[in-house]
Amino acid sequence: MSYVEEFQPGVGALPPRAAYRSDAPALSLNGTWRFRLTDRVGGDTGFTAAEYDDSGWAELPVPSSWPMHGHGKPAYTNVVYPFPVDPPHVPTENPTGDHRLVFELPADWPAGSTVLRFDGVESYGRVWLNGTELGWSTGSRLPVEYEVGGVLRPGRNTLAVRVHQWSAASYLEDQDMWWLPGIFRDVTLLHRPAGGVGDVFVRADFDHVTGAGTLRVETDVPATVSVPELGITDHPTGESVTVDGVVGWTAETPRLYDGVVATAAERVPVRIGFRTVTIADGVLKVNGRRILLRGVNRHEFHPDLGRVVPSEVVRAELLLMKRHHVNAIRTSHYPPHPEMLALADELGFWVIDECDLETHGFEPNGWRRNPSDDPQWTDAYTDRMRRMVERDKNHPSIILWSLGNESGIGFNHGLMADWARKRDGSRPIHYEGDHACRYVDVYSRMYASHEEVDAIGRHAEERHPDADDELDARRRGMPFIQCEYGHAMGNGPGGLAEYQELFERYERCQGGFIWEWLDHGVRSHTPDGREYFRYGGDFGEELHDGNFIVDGLVFPDRTPSPGLTEFAAVIAPVRVTVDGARVQLRNTYDFAVLTDVEVRWELTDDGVPVAAGTVVPQAVPAGATGEVTLDVAAPSGTGERWLTATVVSTVDLGWAPAGHVLGVGQARWAEAAPVALPAPTPPTAEADGYALGPARFDAEGVLRSLGGLAVTGPRLDVWRAPIDNDKPYEAAWRALGLHRVHHRLVDVTTDGDLVVRTRVAPAATDVGLAVTYRWSAHGDTVRLVVSVTPEGEWTVPLPRLGLRLAVPSTVDNVTWFGGGPGEAYPDSRRAALVGRYSAGVDALQTPYVFPQENGNRTAVRWATLLDADGHGLRIDGAPTVEFTVRRWTSEELDAARHTTDLVPEEVLHVNVDHAQHGLGSGSCGPAVLPQYELHAAPTTFEVRFRAL
């Protein structure tokens, strides 16, 4: 049997053990290696010999994903395998990378046992040291170790590794990501002293009633454990010790105690977090309390390096999560680099550690020959579970073991779960694909709608067809988690606030994980140096899933998207409610007391601050509510007044400096005083059109200038460049022709106002919109009242309903009073606060990797567009409008496939909308909630224009 046609997980490896660092000598073999890529399996193995001449080979950094360094190309598929489904066989045309490293063993390297450790090789690695074959391994995102003490030589050594991109194991690794072969995690030599610690299992339970912690450390050799801070000194491993008054570890209070496991030959530092995970009364609890997961799914990816994510980047992104109130991570869909879990322990995250397993590509073939239910694959399945659990068992952040993702269901999953429970009964088992919940301890779903979550919360969900009475009752008694929800692809997701309300309403519904954290775009540049990011299909793949790989809350460079800003506002730990001078503070933490905070308040008049102050609240326990009263003494004014209360930390939190925002609330303090418009001025006919106060119209009643400023339009607009989450609607929109409507002038009349009647309709259908524009002039202000009446049978919602106009590109400094500072839409506006904001037109664009509708500012009372000299245009809503301005049309935005396709025009295109359709999660999950769909209905709205 060939090396790439094995059902077995590998040959020659040592038994798996915990990941740790000790005081035993270690030598990193990361660095510059020699590399040769061939297009198929086979070829001689002469390159493994020390005397082999590799001077003609390329140089390659290790760790690396070799396609990211010009050797072959990345390829992306979500579900399908990019090779024939013929398990366990893979194509003969199989990119194969031969790696060589000549290294010097330090002169003081001890004799005896030494382990060669690979932390990650995709997908199959065969290893030789000094010409001696050590074995081969699969399980790309799991470590493998080989004993090399008898093969190492003093001085010069030659390490050779042959890596195949495809192997039988590739059938188990179809995880919705770029296919990126290589040695992508660390390679290390580890001396193993005689009498040293081979394996360590730290069991640290917490009694939430007494506050006692019970520590039991298990080792494979006699050893002792010491935790000086707890008064534990040289305590024998294998024996429990209970200590009163310990601080329990939680994601909110990640208290770690430093300890040392020691023998006469080796000392192993350990970081101990005391916590107990249970399921009681159908609720997942840690340290006796229900937890609510405010989580994200996290892949490991870097836009320049592929599967290699530098440690400083990992720390930065986890800090970014903490600052946006994320408290949980699902390691989709494989165990991460072990350093990430150490950071999760330190910073505080609930973690679902997911096995390196997904067989989604069998689904298009009706799950025929799926390895999950095939005994030939049993060893491969259980090996992956064993290697994950053994490596990661000492991390208090891990509260659930996951059997993998989207692999159907079969008895191999049951065997994985059985093994994990026997080895570590302290963590429940998760696996979404077990829909009947035969093998798991929590009920997990992907993209359940709000309606379904509500039913699940009431224990009224539909019965699974494969469940008998006992299984059905068991599932209904389980805690519920959305392991994926809120699909963050492009603009969105919408409806997060409504999900959060359900999670907080029903004890059983314990939150979930947004799909996903990061856009996996590959950083690229045009010939003239402009940066953009590539996605599926941009590398000539035979099969690909397009931009489905860019579906994160942060862009590929880890810049937060508006989706992350909205999610942070929805899950903010302090719920702030402003009622006059009274401010209610609800602490939504599960454990942490709200202390060391202050409430900063500000009263604004038309967005201009007129009064401010600070008050320090009393401590508020987790889950409780407190209140402060503000001493608001404000001068008189006539504008619209808003009171904003912001809760900030007064101390450094470890993951954010003092001043970090924990919650914001806002309420209208006073309506604006009404402003009467001057008496209207009637229109007059001119040779080429009409004059109306400061406005000039052509003969068809189209506005052409305002106070000398060139203007084209406005006219009714119903189209937006579809967002990824418009998937449930886009085909119907295009079939109806909403992207190519025609405008027919009915008539232009003057009856004291200038009245323009049109019909707006797509070709080939009898549906349309009858539109009346009624223009009137009031001093230097031009008032427009738009009336829209649907005609025919409208069966689809509208993308938007409003006006589009064009103005010179020089008026590109924008100030507005309304929702901000970022973009917002009907079902994604929790982060939008009413205020006065300013930005350049370019800064108002959101550079989604795949261009689409973006940049809408919501509830805008007025906006100005000014040039450098302060001349331009003011637009007022009556009372509010939705407002977008960009340097290209919606049609050009629709046609673009990358940000660099967008070419600025000589004019700015301004949308002043009565309303927009919501966002939803329709790229993968539920469509827009009914209350946020924009349906064609008789509508009247008003906009006012004034030249400045």
ZIZIGI-V248448 format. One record per residue. N is the residue number from 1. RES is the residue in one letter. SS is DSSP state (hx for helix, st for strand, lp for the rest). D_FIRST is the distance of its C-alpha to the first C-alpha in Angstrom with 1 decimal. Layout:
N;RES;SS;D_FIRST, N;RES;SS;D_FIRST
This chain:
1;M;lp;0.0, 2;S;lp;3.8, 3;Y;lp;6.6, 4;V;lp;8.3, 5;E;lp;6.4, 6;E;lp;6.9, 7;F;lp;10.0, 8;Q;lp;11.1, 9;P;lp;13.7, 10;G;st;12.9, 11;V;st;13.1, 12;G;lp;16.3, 13;A;lp;18.8, 14;L;lp;22.2, 15;P;lp;23.6, 16;P;lp;25.1, 17;R;lp;28.9, 18;A;lp;31.8, 19;A;lp;32.4, 20;Y;lp;35.5, 21;R;lp;37.3, 22;S;st;39.2, 23;D;lp;41.5, 24;A;lp;38.9, 25;P;lp;38.2, 26;A;st;35.7, 27;L;st;34.8, 28;S;st;33.7, 29;L;lp;31.3, 30;N;lp;32.1, 31;G;st;33.7, 32;T;st;33.2, 33;W;st;29.9, 34;R;st;28.9, 35;F;st;26.5, 36;R;st;24.8, 37;L;st;23.4, 38;T;st;21.3, 39;D;lp;20.5, 40;R;lp;16.8, 41;V;lp;13.4, 42;G;lp;13.3, 43;G;lp;16.3, 44;D;lp;17.2, 45;T;lp;17.4, 46;G;hx;20.9, 47;F;hx;22.4, 48;T;hx;21.5, 49;A;lp;24.2, 50;A;lp;27.7, 51;E;lp;29.4, 52;Y;lp;27.5, 53;D;lp;30.1, 54;D;lp;29.3, 55;S;lp;32.9, 56;G;lp;32.0, 57;W;lp;29.7, 58;A;st;31.1, 59;E;st;32.2, 60;L;st;30.8, 61;P;st;32.0, 62;V;st;29.7, 63;P;lp;29.6, 64;S;lp;29.2, 65;S;lp;27.7, 66;W;hx;27.3, 67;P;hx;28.5, 68;M;hx;31.7, 69;H;hx;32.3, 70;G;lp;32.2, 71;H;lp;28.5, 72;G;lp;27.4, 73;K;lp;29.0, 74;P;lp;29.0, 75;A;st;28.1, 76;Y;st;29.4, 77;T;st;28.6, 78;N;lp;30.0, 79;V;lp;28.2, 80;V;lp;26.1, 81;Y;lp;22.6, 82;P;lp;23.0, 83;F;lp;20.0, 84;P;lp;19.3, 85;V;lp;18.8, 86;D;st;15.6, 87;P;lp;13.6, 88;P;lp;11.0, 89;H;st;10.8, 90;V;lp;13.2, 91;P;lp;15.0, 92;T;lp;14.2, 93;E;lp;17.7, 94;N;lp;16.7, 95;P;lp;19.4, 96;T;st;18.2, 97;G;st;20.8, 98;D;st;20.9, 99;H;st;23.5, 100;R;st;25.6, 101;L;st;28.4, 102;V;st;30.7, 103;F;st;32.8, 104;E;st;35.5, 105;L;st;35.4, 106;P;lp;38.9, 107;A;lp;41.0, 108;D;lp;41.8, 109;W;lp;38.2, 110;P;lp;38.3, 111;A;lp;36.3, 112;G;lp;34.0, 113;S;st;31.3, 114;T;st;30.1, 115;V;st;27.6, 116;L;st;25.9, 117;R;st;25.9, 118;F;st;24.4, 119;D;lp;26.2, 120;G;lp;24.2, 121;V;st;21.4, 122;E;st;20.4, 123;S;lp;17.7, 124;Y;st;15.0, 125;G;st;16.2, 126;R;st;14.9, 127;V;st;17.9, 128;W;st;19.5, 129;L;st;23.1, 130;N;lp;25.0, 131;G;lp;22.0, 132;T;st;20.4, 133;E;st;17.1, 134;L;st;17.9, 135;G;st;14.7, 136;W;st;13.6, 137;S;st;15.0, 138;T;lp;15.6, 139;G;lp;18.9, 140;S;lp;20.8, 141;R;lp;24.3, 142;L;lp;23.8, 143;P;lp;24.1, 144;V;st;21.7, 145;E;st;23.2, 146;Y;st;22.2, 147;E;st;24.5, 148;V;lp;25.6, 149;G;lp;28.9, 150;G;lp;27.9, 151;V;lp;26.5, 152;L;lp;29.3, 153;R;lp;32.0, 154;P;lp;35.7, 155;G;st;36.4, 156;R;st;33.9, 157;N;st;30.2, 158;T;st;27.4, 159;L;st;24.9, 160;A;st;22.0, 161;V;st;19.8, 162;R;st;17.4, 163;V;st;17.5, 164;H;st;15.7, 165;Q;lp;18.1, 166;W;lp;15.6, 167;S;lp;12.6, 168;A;hx;11.8, 169;A;hx;14.6, 170;S;hx;16.9, 171;Y;hx;17.4, 172;L;hx;19.1, 173;E;st;21.3, 174;D;lp;23.5, 175;Q;lp;26.6, 176;D;lp;29.4, 177;M;st;29.4, 178;W;st;28.6, 179;W;st;25.0, 180;L;lp;25.4, 181;P;lp;22.6, 182;G;st;23.4, 183;I;st;24.2, 184;F;lp;27.0, 185;R;lp;28.3, 186;D;lp;29.6, 187;V;st;28.0, 188;T;st;30.0, 189;L;st;30.4, 190;L;st;32.0, 191;H;st;33.8, 192;R;st;33.6, 193;P;lp;36.8, 194;A;lp;37.2, 195;G;lp;38.7, 196;G;lp;37.7, 197;V;lp;36.8, 198;G;lp;33.1, 199;D;lp;33.4, 200;V;st;36.3, 201;F;st;37.1, 202;V;st;40.4, 203;R;st;42.0, 204;A;st;45.3, 205;D;st;47.1, 206;F;st;50.4, 207;D;st;53.2, 208;H;lp;54.9, 209;V;lp;57.9, 210;T;lp;58.8, 211;G;lp;57.1, 212;A;st;55.4, 213;G;st;52.0, 214;T;st;49.8, 215;L;st;47.3, 216;R;st;44.7, 217;V;st;42.2, 218;E;st;39.3, 219;T;st;37.6, 220;D;lp;35.3, 221;V;lp;38.0, 222;P;lp;41.8, 223;A;lp;43.2, 224;T;st;46.2, 225;V;st;46.7, 226;S;st;49.7, 227;V;st;51.0, 228;P;hx;54.3, 229;E;hx;55.6, 230;L;hx;55.3, 231;G;lp;56.8, 232;I;st;53.6, 233;T;st;53.4, 234;D;st;50.9, 235;H;st;50.0, 236;P;st;47.4, 237;T;lp;44.0, 238;G;lp;43.1, 239;E;lp;46.7, 240;S;lp;48.2, 241;V;st;51.2, 242;T;st;53.3, 243;V;st;55.4, 244;D;lp;58.1, 245;G;lp;58.8, 246;V;lp;55.4, 247;V;lp;54.8, 248;G;lp;51.9, 249;W;lp;49.1, 250;T;lp;49.0, 251;A;lp;47.9, 252;E;lp;51.6, 253;T;lp;52.5, 254;P;lp;49.4, 255;R;lp;51.0, 256;L;lp;48.7, 257;Y;st;49.7, 258;D;st;48.5, 259;G;st;47.4, 260;V;st;45.8, 261;V;st;43.4, 262;A;st;44.1, 263;T;lp;43.5, 264;A;lp;45.2, 265;A;lp;42.3, 266;E;lp;41.4, 267;R;st;43.0, 268;V;st;41.0, 269;P;st;43.1, 270;V;st;42.6, 271;R;st;44.3, 272;I;st;45.4, 273;G;lp;46.3, 274;F;lp;47.9, 275;R;lp;47.2, 276;T;lp;46.4, 277;V;st;44.5, 278;T;st;45.6, 279;I;st;45.8, 280;A;st;49.4, 281;D;lp;51.2, 282;G;lp;48.5, 283;V;st;48.7, 284;L;st;46.2, 285;K;st;48.3, 286;V;st;48.0, 287;N;lp;50.7, 288;G;lp;52.4, 289;R;st;52.8, 290;R;st;51.3, 291;I;lp;49.5, 292;L;lp;49.3, 293;L;st;46.3, 294;R;st;47.3, 295;G;st;43.8, 296;V;st;41.5, 297;N;st;37.8, 298;R;lp;36.5, 299;H;lp;33.6, 300;E;lp;33.1, 301;F;lp;33.9, 302;H;st;36.2, 303;P;lp;37.7, 304;D;lp;37.2, 305;L;lp;34.2, 306;G;st;31.9, 307;R;lp;30.0, 308;V;lp;32.0, 309;V;lp;35.3, 310;P;lp;37.7, 311;S;hx;39.2, 312;E;hx;42.7, 313;V;hx;41.6, 314;V;hx;40.1, 315;R;hx;43.3, 316;A;hx;45.4, 317;E;hx;43.7, 318;L;hx;44.0, 319;L;hx;47.6, 320;L;hx;48.0, 321;M;hx;46.7, 322;K;hx;49.1, 323;R;hx;52.0, 324;H;lp;51.2, 325;H;lp;51.3, 326;V;lp;47.5, 327;N;lp;46.8, 328;A;st;43.2, 329;I;st;39.8, 330;R;st;36.7, 331;T;lp;33.7, 332;S;lp;32.2, 333;H;lp;29.4, 334;Y;lp;27.8, 335;P;lp;29.2, 336;P;lp;31.4, 337;H;lp;31.9, 338;P;hx;33.4, 339;E;hx;36.6, 340;M;hx;37.3, 341;L;hx;37.4, 342;A;hx;39.7, 343;L;hx;41.9, 344;A;hx;41.9, 345;D;hx;43.2, 346;E;hx;45.8, 347;L;hx;47.1, 348;G;lp;46.6, 349;F;lp;44.2, 350;W;st;42.8, 351;V;st;39.1, 352;I;st;36.5, 353;D;st;33.2, 354;E;st;30.5, 355;C;lp;26.8, 356;D;lp;24.3, 357;L;lp;23.4, 358;E;st;24.3, 359;T;lp;22.7, 360;H;hx;25.8, 361;G;hx;24.2, 362;F;hx;23.6, 363;E;hx;27.3, 364;P;hx;28.3, 365;N;hx;26.1, 366;G;lp;28.0, 367;W;lp;25.4, 368;R;lp;23.2, 369;R;lp;19.7, 370;N;lp;20.9, 371;P;hx;18.7, 372;S;hx;21.9, 373;D;hx;22.4, 374;D;lp;18.8, 375;P;hx;17.9, 376;Q;hx;14.2, 377;W;hx;15.4, 378;T;hx;18.1, 379;D;hx;16.7, 380;A;hx;16.3, 381;Y;hx;19.9, 382;T;hx;21.5, 383;D;hx;20.1, 384;R;hx;21.6, 385;M;hx;24.9, 386;R;hx;25.0, 387;R;hx;24.5, 388;M;hx;27.2, 389;V;hx;29.7, 390;E;hx;29.4, 391;R;hx;29.8, 392;D;hx;32.7, 393;K;lp;34.5, 394;N;lp;37.6, 395;H;lp;38.8, 396;P;lp;41.8, 397;S;lp;41.4, 398;I;st;38.4, 399;I;st;40.0, 400;L;st;37.1, 401;W;st;33.4, 402;S;st;31.7, 403;L;lp;28.5, 404;G;lp;27.7, 405;N;lp;28.9, 406;E;lp;28.8, 407;S;lp;25.7, 408;G;lp;27.6, 409;I;lp;27.9, 410;G;lp;25.9, 411;F;hx;25.7, 412;N;hx;23.2, 413;H;hx;26.2, 414;G;hx;28.3, 415;L;hx;26.0, 416;M;hx;26.1, 417;A;hx;29.9, 418;D;hx;30.3, 419;W;hx;28.6, 420;A;hx;30.6, 421;R;hx;33.8, 422;K;hx;33.3, 423;R;hx;32.6, 424;D;lp;35.2, 425;G;lp;37.7, 426;S;lp;39.9, 427;R;lp;38.4, 428;P;st;38.1, 429;I;st;35.0, 430;H;st;34.9, 431;Y;lp;32.7, 432;E;lp;34.4, 433;G;lp;32.0, 434;D;lp;33.1, 435;H;lp;36.2, 436;A;lp;37.4, 437;C;lp;37.0, 438;R;lp;35.2, 439;Y;lp;33.4, 440;V;lp;35.4, 441;D;lp;38.8, 442;V;lp;40.1, 443;Y;st;40.6, 444;S;st;39.1, 445;R;st;39.5, 446;M;st;39.0, 447;Y;lp;42.0, 448;A;lp;44.2, 449;S;lp;47.5, 450;H;hx;50.7, 451;E;hx;51.8, 452;E;hx;48.7, 453;V;hx;49.0, 454;D;hx;52.6, 455;A;hx;51.7, 456;I;hx;49.0, 457;G;hx;51.6, 458;R;lp;53.9, 459;H;lp;51.2, 460;A;lp;51.7, 461;E;lp;48.4, 462;E;lp;47.1, 463;R;lp;45.1, 464;H;lp;41.4, 465;P;lp;40.7, 466;D;lp;38.0, 467;A;lp;40.2, 468;D;lp;42.5, 469;D;hx;45.7, 470;E;hx;44.3, 471;L;hx;41.6, 472;D;hx;44.1, 473;A;hx;46.6, 474;R;hx;44.0, 475;R;hx;43.0, 476;R;hx;46.7, 477;G;lp;47.3, 478;M;lp;44.7, 479;P;lp;45.4, 480;F;st;44.4, 481;I;st;42.7, 482;Q;st;42.1, 483;C;st;38.8, 484;E;st;39.3, 485;Y;st;42.7, 486;G;lp;45.1, 487;H;lp;42.8, 488;A;lp;43.9, 489;M;lp;43.0, 490;G;lp;45.7, 491;N;lp;49.2, 492;G;lp;49.1, 493;P;lp;48.3, 494;G;lp;51.5, 495;G;lp;52.5, 496;L;hx;51.4, 497;A;hx;54.8, 498;E;hx;54.8, 499;Y;hx;51.4, 500;Q;hx;52.8, 501;E;hx;55.8, 502;L;hx;53.7, 503;F;hx;51.7, 504;E;hx;55.0, 505;R;hx;56.7, 506;Y;lp;54.2, 507;E;lp;53.2, 508;R;lp;49.9, 509;C;st;48.9, 510;Q;st;47.7, 511;G;st;46.9, 512;G;st;43.7, 513;F;st;41.8, 514;I;st;42.6, 515;W;lp;39.8, 516;E;lp;39.5, 517;W;lp;40.7, 518;L;st;39.8, 519;D;st;39.6, 520;H;lp;36.4, 521;G;lp;38.1, 522;V;st;37.1, 523;R;st;40.3, 524;S;st;41.4, 525;H;st;44.6, 526;T;lp;46.5, 527;P;lp;47.8, 528;D;lp;51.0, 529;G;lp;49.4, 530;R;lp;49.6, 531;E;st;46.9, 532;Y;st;44.9, 533;F;st;41.5, 534;R;st;38.8, 535;Y;lp;36.6, 536;G;lp;34.1, 537;G;lp;34.6, 538;D;lp;36.3, 539;F;lp;33.3, 540;G;lp;32.7, 541;E;lp;29.8, 542;E;lp;28.8, 543;L;lp;29.0, 544;H;lp;31.0, 545;D;lp;33.3, 546;G;hx;36.2, 547;N;hx;38.3, 548;F;hx;36.9, 549;I;hx;35.5, 550;V;st;39.1, 551;D;lp;40.2, 552;G;lp;41.5, 553;L;lp;44.8, 554;V;st;44.7, 555;F;lp;44.2, 556;P;lp;41.4, 557;D;lp;43.7, 558;R;lp;44.4, 559;T;lp;47.9, 560;P;st;48.9, 561;S;lp;49.3, 562;P;hx;52.2, 563;G;hx;49.7, 564;L;hx;49.3, 565;T;hx;53.1, 566;E;hx;53.6, 567;F;hx;51.0, 568;A;hx;52.7, 569;A;hx;56.1, 570;V;hx;54.9, 571;I;lp;53.3, 572;A;lp;56.0, 573;P;lp;56.7, 574;V;st;60.5, 575;R;st;61.8, 576;V;st;65.2, 577;T;st;67.9, 578;V;st;71.1, 579;D;st;74.2, 580;G;lp;77.3, 581;A;lp;77.7, 582;R;st;75.5, 583;V;st;71.8, 584;Q;st;69.5, 585;L;st;66.3, 586;R;st;63.6, 587;N;st;61.0, 588;T;lp;57.7, 589;Y;lp;55.8, 590;D;lp;54.4, 591;F;lp;55.4, 592;A;lp;57.2, 593;V;lp;61.0, 594;L;st;62.4, 595;T;lp;64.5, 596;D;lp;65.2, 597;V;st;65.6, 598;E;st;68.4, 599;V;st;69.3, 600;R;st;70.3, 601;W;st;72.3, 602;E;st;73.6, 603;L;st;76.1, 604;T;st;76.0, 605;D;st;78.4, 606;D;lp;76.7, 607;G;lp;73.9, 608;V;st;76.3, 609;P;st;76.4, 610;V;st;79.8, 611;A;st;79.2, 612;A;st;76.6, 613;G;st;76.2, 614;T;st;74.0, 615;V;st;74.0, 616;V;lp;72.1, 617;P;lp;71.0, 618;Q;lp;70.9, 619;A;lp;67.5, 620;V;st;65.6, 621;P;lp;63.2, 622;A;lp;59.8, 623;G;lp;60.2, 624;A;lp;64.0, 625;T;st;66.4, 626;G;st;69.1, 627;E;st;71.8, 628;V;st;73.9, 629;T;st;77.0, 630;L;lp;77.5, 631;D;lp;80.8, 632;V;lp;80.9, 633;A;lp;84.0, 634;A;lp;83.7, 635;P;lp;86.1, 636;S;lp;87.2, 637;G;lp;85.3, 638;T;lp;84.8, 639;G;lp;81.1, 640;E;lp;78.2, 641;R;st;77.5, 642;W;st;74.2, 643;L;st;73.6, 644;T;st;70.2, 645;A;st;69.2, 646;T;st;66.2, 647;V;st;64.8, 648;V;st;63.6, 649;S;st;62.5, 650;T;lp;65.1, 651;V;lp;62.7, 652;D;lp;59.5, 653;L;lp;56.7, 654;G;lp;54.1, 655;W;lp;52.1, 656;A;lp;55.2, 657;P;lp;58.6, 658;A;lp;61.8, 659;G;lp;62.9, 660;H;lp;59.6, 661;V;st;60.3, 662;L;st;59.3, 663;G;st;61.0, 664;V;st;63.6, 665;G;st;66.1, 666;Q;st;68.6, 667;A;st;71.5, 668;R;st;74.3, 669;W;st;77.5, 670;A;st;79.9, 671;E;lp;79.9, 672;A;lp;81.2, 673;A;lp;84.8, 674;P;lp;85.2, 675;V;lp;86.1, 676;A;lp;88.4, 677;L;lp;87.8, 678;P;lp;90.9, 679;A;lp;92.5, 680;P;lp;90.5, 681;T;st;91.6, 682;P;lp;91.5, 683;P;lp;89.6, 684;T;st;91.4, 685;A;st;90.6, 686;E;st;90.2, 687;A;lp;89.9, 688;D;lp;86.1, 689;G;st;85.3, 690;Y;st;86.4, 691;A;st;87.4, 692;L;st;86.9, 693;G;lp;88.0, 694;P;lp;85.7, 695;A;st;83.2, 696;R;st;83.2, 697;F;st;81.6, 698;D;st;81.2, 699;A;lp;82.8, 700;E;lp;79.8, 701;G;lp;80.1, 702;V;lp;77.2, 703;L;st;77.8, 704;R;st;77.9, 705;S;st;79.4, 706;L;st;80.5, 707;G;lp;83.1, 708;G;lp;82.1, 709;L;st;78.4, 710;A;st;76.4, 711;V;st;74.6, 712;T;st;72.7, 713;G;st;72.4, 714;P;st;71.9, 715;R;st;70.6, 716;L;st;68.5, 717;D;st;64.8, 718;V;lp;62.2, 719;W;lp;58.9, 720;R;lp;56.5, 721;A;lp;53.4, 722;P;lp;50.9, 723;I;lp;49.1, 724;D;hx;45.4, 725;N;hx;46.7, 726;D;hx;48.9, 727;K;hx;46.0, 728;P;hx;47.6, 729;Y;hx;50.8, 730;E;hx;50.0, 731;A;hx;49.2, 732;A;hx;52.4, 733;W;hx;54.4, 734;R;hx;53.3, 735;A;hx;53.8, 736;L;hx;57.3, 737;G;lp;57.8, 738;L;hx;58.7, 739;H;hx;57.3, 740;R;hx;59.9, 741;V;st;63.1, 742;H;st;66.4, 743;H;st;69.7, 744;R;st;72.9, 745;L;st;76.3, 746;V;st;78.6, 747;D;st;81.7, 748;V;st;83.2, 749;T;st;86.4, 750;T;st;88.7, 751;D;lp;90.3, 752;G;lp;91.0, 753;D;lp;87.2, 754;L;st;85.0, 755;V;st;82.9, 756;V;st;80.0, 757;R;st;78.3, 758;T;st;75.0, 759;R;st;72.2, 760;V;st;68.6, 761;A;st;66.1, 762;P;st;62.9, 763;A;lp;63.0, 764;A;lp;62.4, 765;T;lp;63.4, 766;D;lp;66.7, 767;V;lp;65.9, 768;G;st;67.4, 769;L;st;69.3, 770;A;st;73.0, 771;V;st;73.8, 772;T;st;77.2, 773;Y;st;77.7, 774;R;st;81.0, 775;W;st;82.1, 776;S;st;85.1, 777;A;st;86.4, 778;H;st;87.8, 779;G;lp;89.1, 780;D;lp;86.2, 781;T;st;83.6, 782;V;st;82.2, 783;R;st;81.1, 784;L;st;78.7, 785;V;st;78.2, 786;V;st;75.3, 787;S;st;75.3, 788;V;st;72.3, 789;T;st;72.5, 790;P;st;69.4, 791;E;st;70.1, 792;G;lp;68.0, 793;E;lp;65.2, 794;W;lp;62.8, 795;T;lp;59.5, 796;V;lp;57.6, 797;P;lp;58.5, 798;L;lp;59.6, 799;P;lp;57.6, 800;R;st;60.9, 801;L;st;64.6, 802;G;st;66.9, 803;L;st;68.3, 804;R;st;66.9, 805;L;st;69.1, 806;A;st;68.9, 807;V;st;70.8, 808;P;st;71.0, 809;S;lp;68.0, 810;T;lp;70.4, 811;V;lp;71.0, 812;D;lp;67.7, 813;N;st;68.9, 814;V;st;68.4, 815;T;st;70.1, 816;W;st;69.9, 817;F;st;71.2, 818;G;st;68.7, 819;G;st;65.2, 820;G;st;63.1, 821;P;lp;62.1, 822;G;lp;58.7, 823;E;lp;57.8, 824;A;lp;58.1, 825;Y;st;57.9, 826;P;lp;59.3, 827;D;lp;56.4, 828;S;st;55.5, 829;R;lp;58.8, 830;R;lp;58.9, 831;A;lp;58.6, 832;A;lp;61.5, 833;L;st;64.8, 834;V;st;68.1, 835;G;st;69.5, 836;R;st;70.6, 837;Y;st;67.8, 838;S;st;67.6, 839;A;st;64.9, 840;G;st;64.4, 841;V;lp;62.9, 842;D;hx;59.7, 843;A;hx;59.2, 844;L;hx;59.6, 845;Q;lp;56.4, 846;T;lp;53.0, 847;P;lp;50.4, 848;Y;lp;47.6, 849;V;lp;44.5, 850;F;lp;44.8, 851;P;lp;48.6, 852;Q;lp;50.4, 853;E;lp;53.6, 854;N;lp;54.5, 855;G;lp;57.5, 856;N;lp;59.8, 857;R;st;62.5, 858;T;st;63.7, 859;A;st;67.2, 860;V;st;68.9, 861;R;st;72.7, 862;W;st;73.3, 863;A;st;71.6, 864;T;st;73.0, 865;L;st;71.5, 866;L;st;73.5, 867;D;lp;73.5, 868;A;lp;74.2, 869;D;lp;77.9, 870;G;lp;77.6, 871;H;lp;78.3, 872;G;st;76.2, 873;L;st;75.8, 874;R;st;75.9, 875;I;st;74.3, 876;D;st;75.4, 877;G;st;73.9, 878;A;st;76.2, 879;P;st;75.0, 880;T;st;71.5, 881;V;st;68.9, 882;E;st;65.2, 883;F;st;65.1, 884;T;st;62.6, 885;V;st;63.2, 886;R;st;60.9, 887;R;lp;61.1, 888;W;lp;59.4, 889;T;lp;59.7, 890;S;hx;57.5, 891;E;hx;56.5, 892;E;hx;55.3, 893;L;hx;53.5, 894;D;hx;51.9, 895;A;hx;50.8, 896;A;lp;49.3, 897;R;lp;45.6, 898;H;lp;45.9, 899;T;hx;48.8, 900;T;hx;49.5, 901;D;hx;50.3, 902;L;lp;53.4, 903;V;lp;56.4, 904;P;lp;59.7, 905;E;lp;62.7, 906;E;lp;66.4, 907;V;st;67.0, 908;L;st;65.7, 909;H;st;64.6, 910;V;st;65.9, 911;N;st;65.0, 912;V;st;67.6, 913;D;st;66.1, 914;H;st;67.7, 915;A;st;64.2, 916;Q;st;60.5, 917;H;lp;57.8, 918;G;lp;55.6, 919;L;lp;52.1, 920;G;lp;50.1, 921;S;lp;46.3, 922;G;lp;45.6, 923;S;lp;42.8, 924;C;lp;40.6, 925;G;lp;43.0, 926;P;lp;46.5, 927;A;lp;49.0, 928;V;lp;52.4, 929;L;lp;54.5, 930;P;hx;57.4, 931;Q;hx;60.1, 932;Y;hx;58.5, 933;E;lp;58.1, 934;L;lp;60.8, 935;H;lp;62.4, 936;A;lp;65.0, 937;A;lp;68.3, 938;P;lp;71.9, 939;T;st;72.0, 940;T;st;74.6, 941;F;st;74.0, 942;E;st;76.0, 943;V;st;75.4, 944;R;st;78.0, 945;F;st;77.9, 946;R;st;80.1, 947;A;st;80.2, 948;L;lp;80.4
